[in-house]
Structure formats: C-alpha cells, structure tokens
Amino acid sequence: MKNKLIITLVGSFACLFGGMTNAAEPDRPNVLFIAMDDLNDWIGCLGGHPQTITPNLDRLAATGTLFTNAHCPAPACNPCRSAIFTGRAPNRSGMYDNRQQMREVMPDEVLIPQYFRNSGYRAAGSGKMLHYFIDAASWDEYFPKASSENPLPETFYPKTRPVNLPRGGPWQYVETDWAALDVTDEEFGGDWSVSKYVADQLSQKHKQPLFLACGLYRPHEPWFVPKKYYEPFPLESIQLPPGYLADDLDDVPPAGVRAARNRYFEHILQHDQWKQGIQGYLASIHFADAMLGRVLDALESGPNADNTLVVLWSDHGWQLGEKEHWQKYTPWRAVTHVPLMIRVPPSISKALPDGTTVGAVCDAPVNLLSLYPTLIDLCGLDSKPDNDGPSLLPLLITPSRKDWLHPSVTFLAQPGSYSVSGRTHRYIHYHDGSEEFYEIDSDPYEWTNLASDEASTALLADFRERSPKTFHERVEPSIDSLTKLLWVPDRDQPTPPSVPDGNPFSVYFTNQRDQPVQLCWMDLAGKPKSYGTIESGEQKAQQTRPGAVWLIRDAATQQPLGYFVVDDRTAQAIVPK
C-alpha cells in the first residue's frame, strides 16, 4: 500500500513538472509574410541595377538569410501566388496563367493562412497576396474588408490618363504608364495604407500566435508614386538595364522570339519613353522599399520583435528591354529571378533554435514553391505531404551547403514550356521541343545560348533528365468568371468601325433579353456583317481580336440595341434585358 502511494505521488509530481516544462517552452513564433509585386533583382543586395535605392530591403537581408538564386514557380502573378499559397506546382494543378481562377482550378486546397489558423494561429493580412482577390474564408481579418474580395486599398491616381505613355491600341495594358504625383505618401494611399495596417498589428501583443501577411503592390504598374521618390533619379542620369544587348534574340529559337516580342518595347521606343519607364520603375521600387521600412520599424520597436520570423519575396521579376521585351511572362532570368530573404530570431523555432545567421547568403537554386513547407517546419506545424516543393530548412541551417539537389522550375503559360535554374546554369524548354541553355557564372544576362554547344552536351543532358515530365492540362476559366465587356446602348449614334489590332481569342456573348438578337461585326468601313443569331438565354463563343466592335441588333426588326468594343483579353459580353 505504501509503495503504491509513493508511486502515485512520483507520477503526480512528474505530470506536474512535465506540465511546467511544456508551459515554459516558447510559444509558436509569429510570421510576417511580405510580398512585393513585380520586383526583379533591382535591389542593392542583389546588384540588379546600379541606381536602385533599397535601404530597407538591404537592411532586412543583412539581418537574416538572403537567397541570391531564388526563382518564381511561374512568371505571372496568378499562377505564382496560387502555387505559393497552395504549395502546388503549376504542372500538378493546371494553374498556368492570369486568366484562370484559382478557386475554380483548386477549390479545396488549404491556403497557408487557413493552415496556420487550423494550428491555432490568428491570420490577418492586407494588400495583394493573391491575384486580385482575398479568399475571405482563409483569414480571420483583412484590410480592406475581406468580404469585398478586393485586396487593394484606395489609391490616388491622376484623373486624366494616360499621363506619359500613349496607349498604342487595345492590345496594350491600360496601366502601362508612369508619372511623379504631387501628393504625400498618406494622400497617395495604397501601399501606405497597407503598411499602416500591418504596422498597427505589429504594435500590439496578441493572445494567439499571429500569421500576418503584407502585400505591397508597387512596383506593379502603373508606376505612379509621390514625386519625392522620382527625385533621386533625374532623367538625364538614367542608365539602361545592364542586361540589355542589341540583337540578343539572334540565337533564341522562334518560340522564344515570340515570347519576347510583345510590342510593348517597340511602342515605348517609338515614343522615346525607355528612360522614363526605367525612371518610373526605379521610383516605384524606392517607394515600395520606404513602405517596407515603415513595417520593419514597427516590428523592431514593438512587442513582437523577438518572436516574429520574417519572410520577404516577390512574385516574379520584370524585363525593361532585355531581349526586346517589356513586362513579364517569359522564361529568362530577368523575370524568374526574385528577391527572397528569411529572418528567424534565436530561440523561437525548435527547428532552428539559433535562428538564421546574420548576413548569411545562399546561392543554391531555390523556388518560392518551398515557402509553404518551410513555414510549416519553422513553426513546428504538422507536415503537409502534398506540398510540391522541398523545405528550405536545410539551407537555413547551413546556407553554404553544396548538396542541394533540387532544381528550381518556373512554368510558363503553355504546358510543356518551362525553365530550370541550377547553381551555375539555366535551361529553357519550349513546348515545341526547342531549347536554350546558359552558363550563369560567365553570362548572367543570358546572352549566349549554349544549347547547340558540344561542350555543354553532358550538362544539358543532366538538366533534361531532371526536368518535369508530366503536365496537368490547363484548366479553362468558367465563362461567368471572365472579365465583362462594357455594354454601350444605342443612342441613335453611329456604331464605330472595328480597328482590330492584336492576337485572336474568344469572347462569349450572352443574350439576357427575352427575344433573339443578331450578332454583327462592324467592318473597317463601319458596315455591319452578320455572324448569326443568339437565342434568348443562350451563349455564343466568337473568335475576335482587340479593337473589334460587335453590334447587337434585334433579330426580328434589325433595330440596333447597342455594341461592345473588345479589349485586350478573352471576356464575356452580356446583352442586358
């Protein structure tokens, strides 16, 4: 009896002190997850452009681990951000381009904030994290309000646009423009409002561990920012991109040439706006960096400085004339190479008890697809086996390790087209089988294609072997999810002629009237040409081009009802009741 009592007491003390030990263990760390939009390697610590001003990006990199060879899973906002937040690679999900809808392609995937909520975190966010929607159900709180599904706060834009770059036609994205605005940061709003919300969150002590997302929209177009961010970049001092080389497309296969020549660069040159565009991009980077500084200052001066890990990334880069291209969407390093930095304070992560090494630099080829599993490891959450990327934890432990064997793959919009980034070389494969191969050490701007070089045969074969072999078919967006064309009702004014300019695509005409309507294309002389009848309640898919004008007439009376002007992408055209 006496022995049983001793055993019971010993067991009770063991439970008591065991519970005290667990209680003394550090809480799970907070996560500050920062995204910057369309930011290439033009930041000081990556050396992408000699004139860039990014003290706060450089400051963050200097206090943690900087990945100098990080690449995006896709060179466009939607597929890249969808891959990051679901952990699923584009070739596994079928999510390849900006026109698709993430929740149509992946309706049941658990996004990072929801995964953290399921593990006891509070998830809050602000700004653009996903592609122009919030996915309200995945968050506890958002600014702007999550129910709006619009992640962008009110932003000051000029009333009369364009300001500097005339629109070349309906093929041109309407936001491709730049200007210095005579407003304060607060009056500008946008990223200033995002940084204020995030800073307010960081200034408070929270009852739950916090997953906090900060989406800074600049340097995404339009490059409108307060004029003080333009002032360090006088136009006469602007330097062209270091990666620009005339005739750089001479050794690029036809598929690559088609990807490069998208009309923007030629249009910008025609209007003598190349240096103005570079100036606008540098100014927008400078502004975004200043907004980042507001966030970092709030973290470092607040109650969460010692228990918050920070991850900063950009969804993809941007070409400003390299390979005669302006924009993104291409397989080259100017677009795939992105900033990535991670800072973990000591004693907050069981997986990394000493934290990240101050000023560590890692040149292993990594991919943003790895962020989901890396955060899981750092925060001690249950593993998620269907993540397609490897955790970066081994590299955070030993940034200099050379046995990292994971290639970093960037998937283009067409299944079967992709690039693979290694430590010293890059491989590009197009869906038609054509290839490019570059030695990055000696040729960082990818000027010399080595795909047909005999000395590269063995290494090229290794890249081919390690490249993806299977590709999910592209999941087409539903018609109802497409952009809606503006309906212009007939007011006894002549319907304008078509001015078609650009590549063909489909527009889906939906007749909501109680009577049939006739669909007519307006030819170049302004004469209607019938393309058939659309019955009440029915839809018709019609191949067309940007700038085409489609007249809608009453099928019985031939009376004009209104018209649509086709913009720069596939869309739905709804004929109202």
N, C-alpha and C positions, 0 to 999 in steps of 0.2 A: 504493500500500500504506500509506504514511504517512498520507495523507488518511483512508483507511478506519479506521485506528487512532484518529485524532483524533475522527472522527465517533462511533465506538463508545464512547470514553471520555466524550464530551459527553453521549451518550444515557444512559450508565450514571449519570453524576452527576445528570442531570435526573430519572431514576427515583428515585435515592436521595433527592434533596432534595424531590422531589414527594411521596414516601412520608413524609418527615419533616414536610412541611407538613400532610398529611392527619392524621398522628398527633397533631399539635399542635392540631387543631380540637377544639372542645369536644364531649364525648360527648353523646348524646341526653339531654334532660332527664328527670328523674323526674316522675311525675304523681301528685299526691294528689287523689283524686276523691271528694268528700264529698257524701253525700246526707242530707237531713233529711226526715222523713216527716210529711206533713200540715201543713207550716208555711206559713201565709199571710204576708201582708205586715206582721204584727205584730212587726216588729223595728225597733230605733231608727232605723237609717239609711233605712228606707222609710216610717216615720211612721204605721204602720197602727193603732196603739193607743198612747195617751199613757202608759200604765202599764207597758209591757213593759220587761224588763231583759235586754239582749242586748249586753253589752260586747265579747264576743269576735266575734260576727258583725259588729258595727260596726268593730272593730279590723281584721278581715280586709278589709272593704270599703274602709277608708281607705287600705290599702296597695296596692290594685290598681284594677281597673275594676268599678264597680257598675252593673249594668243595672237601671234603675228601671222598665222597661216589658217585663219578661220574662214569658212565659206558657208554660203546660204544653201538650203535644200532646194530652192527654186529662185530664179531671178525676177520674181514678181511678188507683189505684196500678198495677194490672197493665198496662193499655194504655199508660200514660205511660212506665213504666220499660221496657217492651218496646220502645217507639218509640225511647227514648234509646239503649238498648244495641244495637239493631239498625240504627238510622238510618232505619228505615222508618216512614212516616206511617200512622196507623190506616186511612185511606181507601185506602191502597195494599196493606196487608197483610190487612185484615179483622179486625184485633185491636182490639176496641172496649170490652170490659168486664172486670170482675174474675173472671167465671165461666169465662172461656176459659183454655186452657192455651197458653202461649207456644210451646212446642216442638211442639205439635200444629198450630198455625197457621203457624209459621215453623221447620220442622225443620232447615233447612240454613243459616240466617242465621249469619254470624260475628259474635259479640258483641265489644264493644270490648276486653275483656281478652285474648281469643284473637287479635284482630287485632294487638294490641301484642306478644303472645308470638311471633306469626309474624314480627315485625320485630326480634326479639332481646331483648325485654323479659322480665322476670320479673313475673308477675301474681299479686298477693296481695290478699286482701280480708277484711273482717269485717263482720258485721251485714247488715241488709236492704238489698240493692241491687236485686234482682229481687223479684217478688211471692211471697214465702214459699218460694222455692227458690233454690238456689245455681247450678245448671248446672255441676256439678263439672268437666266436661271442659274448660271455658273458663279454668280457673285452675291455677296451679302450687301454690297453698297457700291455705287458707281457715280462718277461725275463726268459729264452730265447724267441726269437721272437714267438709270438702266432701262426703264420701261420705254424710253424714247428710241432705244436701239440706234441712237446717233452719238458716237463717242467724241465728236469734235465740239468743243465749246465755241460760243460766238466769237468771231474773229473779224477784225477791221480789214475790209478790202476797198480799193478805190471804186467809186460809183461808176466811172466810165472806164471800160476795158475793151480791148487790150490797152496797156499803157505803153509798152516799148516794142513788143514783137507782134506785128500784124498777123492775124490768123490766115494761114495760107490756103485754107479751104476746110471743108467739113472733116477731112481726114485728120486734122490737127487737134490734139487735146486742147480744150479751151483754156486750161490752167497753165499752159506753157507760156509764161510771161514773167517779168521781173521789174521791180521798182523799189526805190527807197521811199518810205512813207513818213510823213511829218506827224508822227504820233509817239507817245510814250509807250513803254512796254505794257503798262496796265491798260492803256487805251487800245492797244493792239489786241489784247485778249489772247485767245488761242492757247499757245503753249505757256504763256504767263499764267493763265487761269489754271491750267493743269498743274504747273509747278506749285502754285499756291495751295491747291487742294492736297497734293501729295505732302508738301511741307507741313501743312496743318496736321495731317495724320501722323507724321513723324515727330511732331512736337508733343504728342500725347503718349501716356503709358496705357497700354491696352491689357485687358483682362485675359484675352486669348493671344496665342502667337499670331502674328499678322503676315499674310501674304499681300503685298502692296505692289500694284502694277502702275507704272508711269509711262504713258505713251506720248513722247514728244514728236510732233508732226513734222517740224522742219528738220532737214532741208527738203522735204517734199515740196513739189510745185503747188501753187505759184510762189516764186521767190520774192514775195512782198514781206518785208520786215522793217522795223523802225530804222530811220536813216542813220542813226548813230552806228549801226552795225555795218553800214556801207562805207563809212568814213575812213576806216583803216585801209581800204582797198581802192585808191584813186585809179580811175580807168586807165590812165596813161602808164600805170605801173603793172598792170595785169599781165601775168605770164601764162602762156598757153599750157595745156596739160603736158606733163613730162612724157606721158605715154603716146603722144600723137606722133605719127610718122606718115608723111605723104606716101601714097601708093602702097600702104600696108596691106591691102587686100589682094595683092598680086599673087600670093601663094596660098590663099584661102580658097577652099572648094566652093562651088556655086551655092550650096546650101548655106554656107557661112556668109557669103556675099549678100544673099537675100536677107539674112537676119540683120546684117549690118546696115544696109542702105534703106532706111525707112523714111526718107525725105526730110526729116527734121533738120539735120545738119546742113544740107544743101540750102534749105529755106533760111536758116539762121545766117549763113554766109551771104546769101543774096541780099539780106537786109543789114549787113555789116553789124551783126549783133553777137558775134562769137565772144569777144572780150566782155561785153556787157552781161552775157549769160554766165560766164565764169565768175565775174564780179558778184552777180546775184547769188550764185551757189555758195561762194565763199562767205558772203554776208549772212546767208541763211544758216550755214554751219556755225558761224560765230554767234548768232542769236541763239541757236539751239544749245550751244555749249554754255552760254550765260544762264539759260533756264536750268540746265543741269546743275550749274553751280548753286543756284537757289535751293535745289533739292539736297545736294550734298551738304551745304551749310546747315540746313535744318536738321539733317540726320546727325551731323557731328556735334551740334550744340544742344541736341535734345536728349531725352531719357533713353533712347533706343540705340545709341551709337555702338555700344559694346556687345549687343546681342542681335545685330542685324547683318546678314550677309547680303552683298550687292552683286547683281549680275547685270551687265550692260551689253546690248547687242544692237546691230542694225539689220533690218530685214534683207537688204541687198545693196549693192553699190549703184553707180551711175556713170555712164560714159558721156563725156563732153567733147566729142570729136574724134576720140580714139577709134580707129578702124572705120572712120566716116560715119560713126553712129552717135546719136543723141538719144538718151533715155536708158532703159534697162532691157530686160528680156533676152539678153544674149548669153553665150556660154563663156565669154572671156573673163579674165581675172579682174578687169576693171569693174565688173558687175558682181561677180561671185565673191570676191574678197571683201570681207566685212570686219569692222571692229568687234571684238569680243574681249571682255575683261571681267574677272570674278575676284571679289574680295571677301574673305571669310575671317573675321576676328578670331583670336585664340579662345579656346575653352567654350565655344558654343556649339561645335559639331563633334559628335563622338567619332564620326568617320574621318575628321580632320582636326584632331584636338589642338594642334599647334597653330591652326589657321593657315591661310595662304602665306607664302614667303613674300615679304615686302620687296617689290620691284622685280618679281620673277617674270621671266619671258619664256614662252614656249613656242617653238617653231614646228611642232607636229601638225599634220593636216587634220583639222577637226571641223565639225559641222554643227550648225545650230540645232539640228535634229537631236543632238545629245543633251540639250538643256533640260528636258523633262527628266530623264533618268538621273542626271547629275544632281538636280534639286532634290529628288527623292533620296538619293544617297546622303547628301549633305545634311538633310533634315531628319534622317532616320525614319522615313516612312516605309510602309510595306512596298515591296518591289512591284512593278507593273510589267509583266512579262511580254506584253505585246508592243512595248516601245521598240522602234526600229533602229535607234541609234545607241551606240555604246556610251556609258557614263564616262565623264571626263575626270572622275575622281583620281584614277591612277596618275594623270598628268598634273593634277593639283598637288598631289603628294610629292611627285618627282617631275617637275616641269622639263627637265633635261633628258628624260628617258628616251632612248632611241628604238625601243622595241614596240612602238605603237604601230600596229599593222593595219589599222582601219583606214581605208580610202575615204575621202570626203567627196560625195557625189552631189552635183547640182543638176536637177532635172528641168529640161526645157518644156515648153508648152505642148510639143508633139511627142507622144510616147515613142521611145527609142532614140530620142535626142538628149544628150547629157554631156557633162564634163566631169572629169575625175581629177581631183587635186592631190598630189603626193607631196612629199617633203621637198623634192628638188625639181619635179617635172609635173606637167599638166597634160591631160589627154582629153580631146574633144571628139565625140562621136555623134554623127547626124543619123537621122532615121533612114537615110538612103545608103548608109554604109560608108560615106566619106568621112575623113578624119583630119585632125590636126594634133600636133604633138610639140610641146615646148619645154625647153630647159630653163627653169625659172631663175636659177642662180645667176646665169650669164645673160639671160634675156627676160627680165621681169615684166616687160610690156608685151611680150608675145609677138615679136616682130618677125621671127624666123620659124616657119613651120618645118619641123623635122620628120613629118610622117613618112616621107619617102627617102629619108637618110639611112643608108645601110648601117651606119654606126649605131643607130638607135633601134635596130630591129629587135634585139633581145629585150630591151627595157620596154619597148612599145608592146611586145607580146605579153609581158607581165601585166601591164595596165589593162590590156584587153581581157586577160584572164580574170582580173579582179573587178571587172566592170559588172554592172547589173545585167541579168539575163532575162528577167521577166518584167513585163509592164502591164499594169492594170489598164483596161481600156478607159478612155476619157469619159467621164460621166457628164452627159449633157445637162445644162440647167433646164428647169421647167420653164415653160413659156410665161407663166404668171410671174416668175421671179425676174424676168428681163426688164431692162430699162424701158420706160414708157415714152413713146414719141409724143410730142406736143400736137394736139388736135387744133387746127386753125379753121374755125367755122366760116362758111361762105358768107360774105357781106357785100355781095354784088361787086366785088373787086376781081380783076383778072387773076387767075391762078398762075403763079410764076412758072417759068420753064425749069426743067431739070438742068443741073450743072454737075453731072456725075464726075467724081474725082476720087479714086481710091479702089481698093480691092473689093470684090463682091462678097456678100454674106446674105443671110436670110433675115427678113422681117416678117413677123407673124401678125396678120391683120385679123382682128376680132370684131365681128359685127354684133353690137348690142341692140340694134334697132329691131323693131317688130317686122320690118319689111326687108326684102333683099336689097343689097347695094351692088353697084358696079365699081370695080377697081380699075383705075386708069392711070397709066404712066404718062406724065407730061414730057413730051419730047423736047429737043433742044430749041425748037421754034415755038414752044408753048402750046402745041396741039395735043389733045388727049388721045391716048391709044389704049383701047380696052384690053384688060388682062383677065376678063371673066367676071363672074358674079359670085358674091358671098352671101349665102342664105342667112336668114335671121338666126342668131345664136351660134353661128359656125365660125371657124377659123380657116385662114388660107396662108400657107407659107409661100413667100415670094422672094426669089433672088433679086438683089438690088445692090446699089453702091452708095457711098456717101454723096450727099448733094442731090440725090434723086428726089423728085416731087411726085407724090401719088395722090391723085384726085379721087374723091369718093362721090359717086352720083347715085341718086335714087334709081334703082334698076328699071322701074316702070316708066317714070316720067323723064329720065335723063337730067333731072334738076341737080345742079351741083350742091353738095351738102357741106363740103369742107375738104381740107387736104392735110397731108403730112409731109415734112421735109426730113429725109433720112440723115441721121447724124453719123458718128464715126464707128458705130458698133451694132451688132445684132440687137434687135429690140422688138417690143410688142407695140402695135398700133391699134388702139381701141377706138372704134367708131361708136360714139355715145348715142344714147337713146334720143 
